[in-house]
Amino acid sequence: MGVAKKLSVHRRMVREAIGSALPRPRKKPERPRWKLKAAVQFVDAILEADRKAPRKHTAHRIWTRMQHELPECKIAERTVREYVHDRKIALGLMVRETCVPQSYAWGVEAQMDWYEAYADLAGERVKLQVFAMRSMASGAAFHCAYLHATQQAFLEAHELAFTYFGGVFRKLRYDNLTSAVKKILRGHRREETARFVAFRSHWRFEAEFCTPTEPHEKGGIEGEAGYFRRNHWVPVPEAADVADLNRQLLIACQHDEHRLIAGRDQTVGAAMVIEREHLLPLATEGADLAQTSFPTVNGLGCAKVLTNAYSVPLPARARRSKRKPMQASSSYGTRADAWPGTSVVTGGNNRSSISSITWMFCIASPALWRDRSCWSRSACSSCHTSMDIRSYKRLWKRRCPAVATMPRRSITY
């Protein structure tokens, strides 16, 4: 009684203090969420799906989807943010990142990186390598997807990015990727690959490389990749092929020009217009992106370029032995050409096309090799460009009737 009167507290509090040094937790009343009740199931389903998805939804992204998929649910974004925050903590999905803002001069620096993403191409989920380049002054970014992060794709994406920005940055910052770096030397010195040195000399920009295992040195592009994946790769996009997907990514890049980065007083597109005047002008013509090699023609009439086998025109095979290589072969990101003669099968796929199988039938027939009349330029050109298996069989029977009854080689494709 005396303690309660002296401290001006209730006797019940004195008894609680004597029983335990820690105060009893207060009961927080749970108020019903009338407006959120209609969207709780929708939000929980998205957060549960994020456990298996490659990237996670943000609260803003969930609220944006609610505007389109649940138009009858009128709810404030702050209410969704509070609920998503509590649910992510309960599910263990909450990750907090801290960034320090920096300032850059117009047209001086851009950062580049590869990141992985998933897309449904022709109904099949495919893992893609996405090239991203971000301007550090304006905040504008360019994204382009490829099936493989090859050196041809790396250089080709640079030219597409320069065209998108309308000029060339004076300095580009990279990781120590093998497409550009051959050997890491002391400090920031690098031994660059010959093709990359020729490429940046053509476009007149300077390259800087980060310290190994220190990705925060190019935090601008790291944050851009995360933002773009959360807003444009979620949910998983659908496209007919990679070209169709890149058209969607270009539209997404143009859509991001309307956004306002926190702490800035103008949109990304307005800053991009100002920065374009400070960029180096584009070259009158692009650099030669081809990688020259000297493959040999094997017994099936195919030449192997990198990891793919391409069919070779019949006149070119007839004049060459297996041990003598072709004069030159250049591979691009999307096609392969051979000299002399016509172009080989395009597309960069790992299987031979229908024209490849047609030429294999020609090789499987020794009698047809002895009939030199079918090696005329017009017949070979017509066969290579437009003739299918049935047309070739008709030519086969007309040229060599005895061959039609011969046992043919089994070809699997």
C-alpha positions in Angstrom: 0.0 0.0 0.0 2.8 2.4 1.0 4.8 1.7 -2.2 1.7 2.1 -4.4 0.9 5.5 -2.8 4.5 6.6 -2.9 4.9 5.9 -6.6 1.4 6.8 -7.5 0.6 3.5 -9.1 -2.0 0.9 -8.6 -1.5 -1.9 -6.2 -2.0 -4.4 -9.0 1.1 -3.0 -10.7 3.1 -3.4 -7.5 2.1 -7.1 -7.3 3.1 -7.6 -10.9 6.5 -6.0 -10.3 7.1 -8.2 -7.3 6.1 -11.3 -9.2 8.3 -10.6 -12.3 10.9 -8.0 -13.2 9.7 -7.9 -16.8 6.4 -6.2 -17.6 3.6 -8.2 -19.0 3.2 -7.8 -22.8 0.3 -5.5 -23.7 -2.6 -7.0 -25.6 -2.8 -5.5 -29.1 -6.4 -5.5 -30.3 -6.9 -7.0 -33.7 -9.2 -4.8 -35.7 -11.1 -6.3 -38.7 -9.7 -5.3 -42.1 -12.9 -4.7 -44.0 -11.4 -3.4 -47.2 -8.4 -5.8 -47.2 -10.6 -8.8 -46.5 -11.4 -9.2 -50.2 -7.7 -9.1 -51.2 -6.1 -11.2 -48.4 -6.5 -14.5 -50.3 -5.1 -12.9 -53.5 -2.1 -11.4 -51.7 -1.4 -14.6 -49.8 -1.5 -16.7 -53.0 1.1 -14.4 -54.6 3.4 -14.6 -51.7 3.1 -18.4 -51.5 3.9 -18.6 -55.2 7.0 -16.5 -54.7 8.5 -19.3 -52.7 9.0 -21.3 -56.0 9.4 -18.3 -58.4 12.9 -17.1 -59.4 12.1 -13.5 -58.3 9.8 -12.0 -55.6 6.9 -9.6 -55.8 7.2 -6.2 -54.1 4.2 -4.6 -52.3 3.9 -2.0 -55.0 3.9 -4.7 -57.7 1.2 -6.6 -55.8 -0.9 -3.4 -55.5 -0.5 -2.7 -59.2 -1.7 -6.2 -60.1 -4.7 -5.7 -57.8 -5.7 -2.6 -59.8 -5.9 -4.7 -63.0 -7.0 -8.1 -61.6 -9.3 -7.0 -58.7 -10.8 -3.7 -59.9 -13.7 -4.0 -57.5 -11.3 -4.0 -54.5 -10.7 -0.3 -53.7 -7.8 -0.3 -51.3 -4.9 2.1 -50.6 -1.4 1.1 -51.4 -0.2 1.8 -47.8 -2.6 -0.8 -46.5 -1.2 -3.3 -48.9 2.3 -2.4 -47.9 1.7 -2.9 -44.2 0.0 -6.3 -44.8 2.7 -7.5 -47.2 5.4 -6.3 -44.8 4.0 -8.4 -41.9 3.4 -11.4 -44.2 6.9 -11.4 -45.6 8.4 -11.3 -42.1 6.3 -14.3 -41.2 7.3 -16.2 -44.3 11.0 -15.2 -44.1 11.0 -13.3 -47.4 11.9 -9.9 -46.0 15.3 -8.6 -47.1 16.5 -5.0 -46.4 19.1 -3.3 -48.6 20.8 0.1 -48.0 22.2 2.2 -50.8 24.2 5.4 -50.8 23.2 8.0 -53.5 25.9 9.2 -55.8 26.2 11.9 -58.5 27.6 11.6 -62.0 28.3 14.0 -64.9 26.2 13.8 -68.1 27.3 11.2 -70.6 30.4 10.1 -68.7 29.7 6.7 -67.2 27.4 3.7 -67.7 27.5 0.3 -66.1 26.9 -3.1 -67.7 26.1 -6.6 -66.3 24.5 -9.9 -67.2 21.7 -11.4 -65.1 19.6 -14.5 -65.4 15.8 -14.5 -66.0 13.1 -17.0 -67.0 10.6 -16.7 -69.8 8.0 -18.9 -71.4 9.0 -19.2 -75.1 6.5 -21.1 -77.2 5.0 -22.6 -74.1 8.3 -23.8 -72.7 10.1 -22.2 -69.7 13.6 -21.2 -70.7 16.4 -19.8 -68.7 17.8 -16.7 -70.4 20.9 -14.5 -70.1 19.9 -10.8 -70.1 22.3 -8.0 -71.0 21.7 -4.7 -69.1 23.3 -1.3 -69.5 22.4 1.6 -67.3 23.3 5.3 -67.6 24.4 6.6 -64.2 23.5 10.2 -64.8 20.0 9.9 -66.2 19.1 6.4 -64.8 17.9 5.1 -68.2 18.6 1.5 -68.9 18.6 -1.0 -71.8 17.8 -4.7 -71.5 18.2 -7.4 -74.1 17.8 -11.2 -73.7 19.9 -14.0 -75.3 19.9 -17.8 -74.9 23.6 -17.8 -74.2 26.0 -15.1 -72.9 28.5 -15.5 -75.7 31.0 -12.9 -76.8 29.1 -12.3 -80.0 25.9 -11.5 -78.0 28.0 -9.4 -75.6 29.3 -7.2 -78.4 26.0 -7.1 -80.4 24.1 -6.0 -77.3 26.5 -3.1 -76.9 25.7 -1.8 -80.3 21.9 -2.1 -79.7 22.3 -0.3 -76.4 24.3 2.6 -78.1 21.5 2.9 -80.6 18.9 3.0 -77.9 20.7 5.7 -75.9 21.6 7.7 -79.1 25.3 7.9 -78.4 28.3 6.3 -76.7 29.3 6.8 -73.1 32.9 7.8 -72.4 33.4 5.1 -69.8 31.8 1.7 -69.2 32.2 -0.2 -65.9 32.2 -4.1 -66.0 32.7 -7.2 -64.0 35.7 -9.3 -64.9 33.7 -11.3 -67.5 35.6 -13.6 -69.8 34.2 -11.9 -72.9 36.3 -8.8 -72.1 39.0 -9.9 -69.7 41.7 -12.5 -70.5 43.7 -12.1 -67.3 43.4 -10.2 -64.0 46.6 -8.3 -63.2 47.6 -6.3 -60.1 45.1 -3.7 -58.9 42.6 -2.5 -61.6 44.9 -3.5 -64.5 43.5 -6.1 -66.8 44.7 -8.0 -69.9 41.7 -7.6 -72.2 40.8 -9.9 -75.1 41.8 -8.8 -78.6 38.3 -8.6 -79.9 37.1 -6.4 -77.0 40.0 -4.1 -77.5 39.2 -3.7 -81.2 35.5 -3.2 -80.4 36.0 -0.4 -77.8 38.6 1.2 -80.0 36.0 1.3 -82.8 33.4 2.9 -80.6 36.0 5.1 -78.7 35.0 4.3 -75.1 37.1 3.5 -72.0 36.6 0.3 -70.0 36.9 0.0 -66.2 36.7 -3.3 -64.3 35.6 -3.9 -60.7 37.5 -5.6 -58.0 36.8 -9.4 -58.0 33.9 -10.4 -55.7 33.1 -6.7 -55.1 29.8 -6.1 -57.0 28.9 -3.0 -55.0 31.5 -1.1 -57.1 28.8 -1.1 -59.8 25.8 -0.8 -57.6 23.8 1.2 -60.2 23.4 -1.7 -62.6 22.9 -4.2 -59.7 20.0 -2.2 -58.5 18.6 -1.7 -62.0 18.6 -5.4 -62.6 16.7 -6.0 -59.5 14.2 -3.3 -60.2 13.6 -4.5 -63.8 13.2 -8.1 -62.7 10.7 -7.2 -60.1 8.6 -5.1 -62.4 8.9 -6.7 -65.8 10.0 -10.3 -65.2 7.2 -10.9 -62.7 5.0 -12.7 -63.5 7.1 -14.8 -66.0 6.6 -13.2 -69.4 5.4 -15.2 -72.4 6.6 -14.8 -76.0 6.8 -16.7 -79.2 10.6 -16.5 -79.4 13.6 -14.5 -78.2 13.0 -11.8 -80.8 9.4 -11.3 -79.7 10.6 -11.2 -76.0 13.2 -8.5 -76.8 10.5 -6.4 -78.4 8.6 -6.7 -75.1 11.7 -5.7 -73.2 12.2 -2.7 -75.4 8.7 -1.5 -74.7 9.4 -2.0 -71.0 12.6 0.1 -71.2 10.6 2.9 -73.0 7.9 2.6 -70.3 10.5 3.1 -67.5 11.5 6.4 -69.1 8.3 7.9 -67.5 9.3 6.9 -63.9 10.7 9.4 -61.4 13.7 8.1 -59.4 13.6 9.0 -55.7 15.5 12.2 -54.9 15.4 13.6 -58.5 13.3 16.4 -59.9 12.9 15.1 -63.4 11.8 11.8 -65.0 14.3 9.3 -66.6 13.1 10.2 -70.1 13.7 14.0 -69.6 17.1 13.4 -68.2 17.9 11.0 -71.1 17.1 13.8 -73.6 19.6 16.1 -71.8 22.3 13.4 -71.6 22.0 12.5 -75.2 23.6 15.9 -76.1 26.7 15.0 -74.1 27.3 11.5 -75.5 29.9 10.7 -78.1 28.4 10.4 -81.6 27.6 7.0 -83.0 30.0 5.5 -85.5 29.0 5.7 -89.2 29.1 1.8 -89.3 29.1 -0.9 -86.7 32.1 -3.0 -85.8 32.7 -6.4 -87.4 31.3 -8.8 -84.8 32.2 -12.0 -86.6 34.6 -14.5 -85.1 36.7 -16.1 -87.9 37.6 -19.8 -87.8 38.8 -22.5 -90.2 36.6 -25.6 -89.8 37.0 -28.8 -91.9 34.2 -30.6 -93.7 33.4 -34.0 -92.1 32.1 -37.2 -93.7 28.5 -36.0 -93.3 29.2 -32.8 -95.3 29.0 -30.6 -92.2 31.4 -28.0 -90.9 31.5 -27.4 -87.1 31.6 -23.8 -86.0 32.0 -23.3 -82.3 29.6 -26.0 -80.9 27.2 -26.3 -83.9 27.4 -28.3 -87.1 26.3 -26.6 -90.3 25.6 -28.1 -93.7 28.0 -27.1 -96.5 26.9 -26.6 -100.2 27.6 -29.7 -102.4 30.0 -28.0 -104.8 32.1 -26.8 -101.9 32.3 -30.4 -100.7 33.2 -31.9 -104.0 36.3 -29.6 -104.3 37.6 -30.3 -100.8 38.9 -33.3 -98.9 38.2 -33.9 -95.2 41.6 -32.7 -94.1 41.6 -29.5 -96.0 39.8 -26.7 -94.1 37.4 -24.2 -95.6 38.8 -20.7 -96.4 36.9 -18.9 -93.6 33.9 -19.2 -91.4 32.4 -16.4 -89.3 29.9 -16.9 -86.6 27.5 -14.2 -85.3 25.0 -14.1 -82.5 22.2 -15.3 -84.8 23.8 -16.8 -88.0 26.9 -18.3 -89.5 28.3 -17.7 -93.0 30.9 -19.6 -95.0 33.2 -18.7 -97.9 33.5 -19.5 -100.7 30.0 -20.6 -101.8 26.6 -19.8 -100.4 25.6 -19.3 -96.7 25.4 -22.3 -94.5 22.3 -23.1 -92.5 21.3 -20.1 -90.4 19.8 -19.9 -87.0 22.6 -21.1 -84.7 20.8 -24.2 -83.6 22.3 -27.5 -82.6 20.5 -29.6 -85.2 20.8 -29.8 -88.9 17.9 -28.4 -90.9 16.0 -30.1 -93.8 18.6 -28.9 -96.3 21.3 -30.6 -94.2 19.4 -33.9 -94.4 19.0 -33.5 -98.2 22.7 -33.2 -98.6 23.3 -36.2 -96.4 21.2 -38.3 -98.8 23.5 -37.1 -101.5 26.5 -38.3 -99.6 24.9 -41.6 -98.8 24.7 -42.4 -102.5 28.1 -43.4 -104.0 26.5 -43.7 -107.5 25.3 -40.1 -107.3 28.8 -39.0 -106.6 29.9 -40.6 -109.8 27.2 -38.8 -111.7 28.9 -35.4 -112.0 26.1 -33.9 -114.0 24.1 -33.3 -110.8 27.0 -31.1 -109.5 26.1 -28.3 -111.9 25.8 -24.9 -110.2 22.1 -24.5 -111.0 21.1 -27.9 -109.8 23.0 -27.6 -106.6 21.8 -24.1 -105.9 18.2 -25.1 -106.5 18.6 -28.2 -104.3 20.2 -26.3 -101.5 17.6 -23.5 -101.4 14.2 -25.0 -102.2 14.3 -28.8 -102.7 12.9 -31.0 -100.0 13.3 -34.7 -99.4 10.6 -35.8 -101.9 11.9 -33.7 -104.7 15.4 -35.0 -104.1 14.2 -38.6 -104.3 12.6 -37.9 -107.7 15.9 -36.4 -108.9 17.7 -39.4 -107.4 15.6 -41.9 -109.4 15.9 -39.9 -112.6 19.7 -39.6 -112.4 20.5 -43.1 -111.2 17.7 -45.6 -111.4 19.8 -48.3 -109.8 20.3 -46.2 -106.7 16.6 -46.3 -105.9 16.9 -50.0 -105.0 20.1 -49.7 -103.1 20.1 -50.0 -99.2 20.3 -46.4 -98.0 22.0 -45.2 -94.9 19.9 -44.7 -91.8 19.9 -41.0 -90.8 18.5 -39.9 -87.4 17.6 -36.3 -86.9 
